[in-house]
Each structure stands twice: as structure tokens, then as C-alpha cells.
Amino acid sequence: MARSVRSRLARLVLSLALPLAVVACGPSSTEETLKKAEHADTRADLEKAIGRPTEIQKLGPIEQWTYKTSDGSVTFVIAGDKVTLASGGTTKKSQ
């Protein structure tokens, strides 16, 4: 009987903790993403700072890395191996 109670308690704790863990692992805000990438000068630095991008577009030696954020997106332009430009846009929520 005690084992059954412990098993139910463990399931209850897991069912409450799992949604919190999923939310905590969600995308950062635009501001947080830009701050994390602030000192990233190369593609390797950028990937180390904020991970793989949601989308990559290539045009010759130029790449555009886009990261979806919780409130919009952040785009970095990479020329060769150097991060040359960063821009972020937020999605305004209607009230």
C-alpha cells in the first residue's frame, strides 16, 4: 500500500513539474536573445551563445540566421564567418 501511495505521489509531482519544465525551455525573448549574442563575433560564437537558428537563408557567402523568440524574432547576418549585423523585431500583442 505504501508503495502505491508513493507511486501516485511521484506521478502527481511529475505531472505538475513537466509543464513548468516545458515552459522554462521555451524560446527566450527578443531582448534576452540579443543580450546572449552580444559578444558573438563568429558563427561558432553565435551558435555557442544561442544555439542553432530556426531558419538559415544563404546567398553566396552571406547567411541570414533567424531565431524565433517568445515575442518575435532575431536575425543575424553572417558574412563569411563573421557576424556583421543583428536585428530584432517583436510582435505586439493586442490588448
Secondary structure, DSSP 8 states (H G I E B T S, - for coil): -HHHHHHHHHHHHHHHHHHHHHHHTS---HHHHHHHTTT--BHHHHHHHH-S-SEEEEETTEEEEEEEETTEEEEEEEETTEEEEEEEEE-----
